[in-house]
Amino acid sequence: MPVRIIVILALLAGSASADVAEICPQSKTLAVRVKDLRRSFEDARQDWYRSFRAAKTETERNRLLAERVDAKTWLPRFQAIVDVDPSDTSAADALTWIVTHGGDATRLDALDALVAHHVKRRIIGRACRRLVYLTDSASERFLRTVLRRAPDVDVRGQACFALARGLARRAGLATGKDGPALRAEADRLFERILKEFSKGKGFGMKLGDHAERDLFELRHLVVGKTAPDIKGCDADGAAFKLSDYAGNVVLIDFWGDW
């Protein structure tokens, strides 16, 4: 066969492979599929935000609100990636997305899958960081499991911090006898962070710095505790201390000028 024909056939074969990769998601690696899907979701959200900000009428805004990007409609696409191979590291990335954007039932399944397949990998720390503002029982159980079983010290630190934050938040919301017990465990976990994970990162600064701030808030900025004294200047420039007003009824007016 002449060389020219061989070259042409090779080019055609390469073109065909590229076309297959475009129309057949399975031909892409899981990592690329997750990356593309995350980008598509973010692009769709940003397009919606731009349209909403540009809306001129109430009717237009109401229509856009009804058409806003719903993360739940994207969940099956991420789950499809997980179903290919739940043990793949890219599946952990997809599961973390599901944890972040899914409802309670969906989050529960995703958390169980993360523990089953990824508890010994650093990538599970991403899910721990996503749970720092949640207080549901499934998230708490997941964080306790990661704290107990993860071999990586940074991951255990992130799980410990997210768990402590969640318990402290639950303590603040509790109205019965659970509050003191939750607050006491959160206190112990923050102390543990200072002893074992103080140099760990994952939340914008060292975990020890976070723990010190949270401990101060947990121990002093609580209903029923004496507020720490502060000094400052009032609107007229006169110096004052918070303790000057102890025992008085005080109206505090928070305001801003932007």
N, C-alpha and C positions, 0 to 999 in steps of 0.2 A: 504494500500500500504506500503510495507516495507520502512523503513527509507532510506536505501541505494538507492532505486529507486528514491525517492523524491529528494535526494541530487543530483543525476546524472541529473535529469530533470531540476533542478534549475541551475546547471552549464551550461547545454546546452542552457537554455533560456538566461542566461547572455552572453554567447558567441554569440548567435544569435543577441542580442541587440547591442553588440559591432560591429558585422559585418555590421549591418544596419547603425550604426552611421558612419562607414567608407565609405560606398558606397552611402549614402543618405545625401547630404549636409543639407537638411532641418531638419534632426534629431539633428544637432548641434545647440547650441545657436548662436544668431547673433554675440555676442561678440567673440566667438571662431572662427567663420567663418571669421570675419574681421581680427582678429589676424593672422590666418593661411594664408589668402590671402596676407596680407601685407608682411609676412615673405617670402612667395613664390616669390613675386615680387622682393624683395630685394635680395634673394638668386639667382634668375635668372640674375639680374643685376651684382651681384658680380662675378658670374660664367663667364659672358660675359667679364667683365673687366680683369679677370685673363687670359682668353684665348687671349684677344687682346694684353695684355702686353707680353704674351709669344710668340706671332706670330713672325716668323723669316723673312718672305718675304713680299714684297708689295702686292703680289697676295693674300696671306693669310689674310693680314690686310684688303684689300678691300672686301674680302668675308665676313669677320666678321662685317665690317661696314654695309654691306647690310643686315646682320642677327641680328643687334643689337636689344636689347629689346626695344620695342615700348610701352610706357605706354598706348597709346590709345587702343591697343588691349586688355588691361586689364580692361578698363572702364566698359564694359557690366557686368563683374563679380561683380564689386563693386556696380553697379547700381542695380543688382539683389538683393543684400542684402538690399539696400534702399527700394526697391519695396515691400519687405515683410512687413515692418512696418516703414514708414518714421519718425514716432515720437519716435522710440526707440533710446536710447543714442548711441547704436552701429551704427545705421544708420547715426548719426551725424559724427561719426568717418569715415565712408565710404564716406560721402559727402565731408568731409574735404580733403580726399585723391583725390577725383574727382576735387575739386577746385584747388588743387596743381598741378595735372598732366593733367587735361583736357584742351581742347581748349576753345575759347571764348564762343561758344554757349553752350557747356556742362557746363562750369563754371557758366554761367548765371542761368541755371536751378538748379544747385546745390546750389547756393547762395540763390535763391528764396526759395528752400526747407528748408534750414537752418533757414532762417528768419521765415518761416511759422510754423516750428515745434520746434525750439530750441533757439529762441532769449532770452528766460528767463533762460537758463541754462549756467553754466560756460563753458561747453565744446565748446560753439561757439567761445570762445576766441582763440581756436586753429586756426580757419579759419582766424580770424583777423590777427594773427601773420603771416600766410602764404601770406597775401596780402600786406605786408609792402613794397614789391618791385614793385608792379603793379600800373599802372596808368589808366587803362581802366575805362569807365563810370560805368559798372556793379559793379566792385569792390568798386568804390567810393560810389555808391548808397547804397550798402550793409553796408559799414562802417558807413555811416551817420545814417542809420536805427538802427544799433546796438548801436551806441553812444547815440541815442535818446531813445531807448526802453529797453535796457538791464538793469535789476535791480542790477546786480553785479558791484560794483565799479571797480574791477580789469579788468573786461571785457570791461567796458566803457573806461578805460584808454588805454587798448590795441587798441581798435578801434580808439580812438582819435589820438594815436601816429601813427598808420598805415596810417590814413587819412592825417595827417599833413605831413608825409614823402612823400606820393604820390603826394600831392599838391605841395610840394617844388620841387620834381623832375620834375613835369610838368612845373613849373615856369622856371626851368633851361633850359627846352627844347623849351619853347615858344619863338616865334620870333615876335609876334605882341603885341597888347595892353593887351592881357590876362595875360602876365607875371607878371606885378605889382600887379594885383588883386589876382592872385593865391599865390604870395609870401606874400601878406598881410594877407590872410586867414590862410596860413600855420603858419605865425608868431603868429596870435591870438590863434591857436590851441596849439602850443608849450607853449605859455604863460598859457593857460588853464591847460595844463598838470602840470606845475609848481605849480599852485594854487590848483588843485583838485586831481591830480593823481600822485604826485611826488614820493610817496613811493611804487607805484605799480611796479610789475615785469612782466616778460614775454619775454624779449628780451636780456637776459644775464646780465642785471644790472638794477638798479632802473630807472624808466621812467623819473624821474626828471633829472638824470645825462645825459640820452640820450637827453632830451629836451634842456638842457643848451648847449651841444655840437652842436646840430642841429641849435639852434638859432644863435650861434656865426657864424656858416658857412653861414646861410641864410642872416645874416646882414652884414657880412664883406667879405666873400670869394665868391664874385659875380663879374662878368664882369662889369666894370664901377666903382667899388668901389676901394678906396685906400687900397692896401694890408697892413695888420698889419705888423709892423716892426718886424724883427727877428734878432737875433745875433748868430754868429757861427764862425767856423774856416774853412778856405778854404783848398784845397788839400795840400798846403804848410805849413799849421799850423798857418797862419796869421789870426788874428781876423778881422771880417767884420760885417757890418750891411746891411740889405737889403736897407735901406734908403740911403746908400752911393751911390747907383746906380740909384737913382731917376732921371728921365729925360734922361737916357742913353739907348742905344740899347744894350741888354744883351742876349748872347747866353747861355742858361742853358742846360747842358749836364747831363742827368740822366743815371747812369750806376751802375752795380753791378758785384760782383765777387763771384759766387757760385761754 
